[in-house]
Amino acid sequence: MALIAYLLLVAFTVWLPAAVSGKVVGLVVLAARWVAQQGIVSYEASLISLEFLANVAFLVPVGALVALGWPRLRLWHVVVIGFLMSGLIESVQSVIPSRAPSVSDVVANTLGALMGAAIVAVARKRRRRRDVLSPAPREQPRPR
């Protein structure tokens, strides 16, 4: 259910006209302006970097939720799913007049799916290691 809900959020964010979705991604613009005002880097450089990072973060939940929902999938399967999903997103954006598809978005989204799945994989590995090191106590026989 969480994956379906998040996928609906993704769809609304990436396939609405730019004027509507701009309210969501407008946070990146505000952050880029703030970074530029602080004199850290130029507005353009911070906008490019922050937009890439936002695209990475955007698909981290997808990678994590797919990995959690289908625990038998290997990490590379989830990465392929993220790549195909991002490719679909950018393909649809290519026919929406106010949207601009980008190869860098596909790279960032795929990286996000990888990171989400990797977080789940690391958490599972740590849990298995903990379970091996401290197995559950055996049940004591009941007195008759």
C-alpha positions as CSV (number, residue, x, y, z in Angstrom):
1,M,0.0,0.0,0.0
2,A,2.8,2.4,0.9
3,L,4.4,1.8,-2.5
4,I,1.2,2.4,-4.4
5,A,0.6,5.7,-2.4
6,Y,4.2,6.8,-3.1
7,L,3.9,5.9,-6.8
8,L,0.8,8.1,-7.1
9,L,2.7,11.0,-5.5
10,V,5.5,10.4,-8.0
11,A,3.1,10.3,-10.9
12,F,1.4,13.6,-9.9
13,T,4.7,15.3,-9.3
14,V,6.4,14.3,-12.6
15,W,3.4,14.3,-15.0
16,L,1.5,17.4,-14.0
17,P,2.3,20.5,-16.1
18,A,5.4,22.4,-15.0
19,A,3.3,25.3,-13.6
20,V,1.6,23.0,-11.1
21,S,4.5,20.7,-10.2
22,G,6.7,23.8,-9.9
23,K,5.2,24.4,-6.5
24,V,6.7,21.2,-5.4
25,V,10.1,21.6,-7.0
26,G,10.1,25.3,-6.1
27,L,11.7,24.3,-2.8
28,V,14.9,23.4,-4.8
29,V,14.8,26.9,-6.3
30,L,14.5,28.5,-2.9
31,A,17.3,26.4,-1.6
32,A,19.5,27.3,-4.6
33,R,18.8,31.0,-4.0
34,W,19.7,30.7,-0.4
35,V,23.0,28.9,-1.2
36,A,23.9,31.6,-3.7
37,Q,23.0,34.4,-1.2
38,Q,25.4,32.8,1.3
39,G,28.1,33.0,-1.3
40,I,28.8,29.3,-1.3
41,V,28.4,28.8,-5.0
42,S,26.5,30.5,-7.8
43,Y,22.8,30.1,-8.2
44,E,23.1,28.1,-11.4
45,A,25.6,25.6,-9.9
46,S,23.6,25.1,-6.7
47,L,20.4,24.7,-8.7
48,I,21.9,22.0,-10.9
49,S,23.4,20.2,-7.9
50,L,20.3,20.5,-5.7
51,E,18.0,19.4,-8.5
52,F,20.2,16.3,-9.1
53,L,20.2,15.5,-5.3
54,A,16.4,16.0,-5.2
55,N,16.0,13.5,-8.1
56,V,18.2,11.0,-6.2
57,A,16.1,11.5,-3.1
58,F,12.8,11.2,-5.0
59,L,13.3,7.5,-5.9
60,V,15.0,6.4,-2.6
61,P,11.6,5.4,-1.2
62,V,10.7,3.5,-4.3
63,G,13.9,1.4,-4.1
64,A,13.3,0.8,-0.4
65,L,9.6,-0.1,-0.8
66,V,10.2,-2.4,-3.7
67,A,13.0,-4.2,-1.8
68,L,10.8,-4.5,1.3
69,G,7.8,-5.6,-0.7
70,W,9.6,-8.2,-2.7
71,P,12.5,-9.5,-0.5
72,R,13.6,-12.1,-3.0
73,L,14.6,-9.5,-5.6
74,R,18.3,-9.0,-5.9
75,L,19.7,-5.5,-5.6
76,W,20.3,-5.2,-9.4
77,H,16.6,-6.1,-10.0
78,V,15.5,-3.1,-8.0
79,V,18.0,-0.9,-9.8
80,V,16.6,-2.1,-13.2
81,I,13.1,-1.4,-11.9
82,G,14.2,2.1,-10.9
83,F,15.9,2.7,-14.2
84,L,12.8,1.5,-16.2
85,M,10.5,3.6,-14.0
86,S,12.7,6.7,-14.5
87,G,12.8,6.0,-18.2
88,L,9.1,5.9,-18.3
89,I,8.8,9.1,-16.4
90,E,11.1,10.9,-18.7
91,S,9.5,9.4,-21.8
92,V,6.1,10.7,-20.7
93,Q,7.6,14.1,-19.9
94,S,8.8,14.3,-23.5
95,V,5.3,14.6,-24.7
96,I,4.1,17.1,-22.0
97,P,4.8,20.6,-23.6
98,S,5.9,22.3,-20.4
99,R,8.2,19.5,-19.2
100,A,11.8,18.8,-20.1
101,P,13.0,15.2,-20.0
102,S,16.7,14.7,-19.0
103,V,19.2,11.9,-19.0
104,S,20.7,13.3,-15.8
105,D,17.2,12.7,-14.2
106,V,17.3,9.1,-15.2
107,V,20.8,8.7,-13.7
108,A,19.8,10.5,-10.5
109,N,16.5,8.5,-10.1
110,T,18.2,5.2,-10.8
111,L,20.8,6.1,-8.2
112,G,18.0,6.9,-5.7
113,A,16.4,3.5,-6.3
114,L,19.8,1.9,-5.8
115,M,20.3,3.8,-2.5
116,G,16.8,2.8,-1.2
117,A,17.4,-0.9,-2.0
118,A,20.9,-0.7,-0.5
119,I,19.6,0.7,2.7
120,V,17.1,-2.2,3.0
121,A,19.9,-4.7,2.1
122,V,22.2,-3.3,4.8
123,A,19.5,-3.3,7.4
124,R,18.6,-6.9,6.6
125,K,22.2,-8.0,6.7
126,R,22.7,-6.3,10.1
127,R,19.5,-7.9,11.4
128,R,20.7,-11.4,10.2
129,R,24.1,-10.8,11.8
130,R,22.4,-9.8,15.1
131,D,20.1,-12.8,15.0
132,V,23.1,-15.1,14.4
133,L,25.1,-13.6,17.3
134,S,22.3,-13.6,19.7
135,P,19.8,-16.4,18.8
136,A,16.4,-16.5,20.5
137,P,16.4,-18.4,23.8
138,R,15.2,-21.9,23.6
139,E,11.9,-22.7,25.1
140,Q,12.2,-24.5,28.4
141,P,10.3,-27.7,28.8
142,R,7.2,-27.4,31.1
143,P,7.2,-29.3,34.3
144,R,4.5,-32.0,34.5
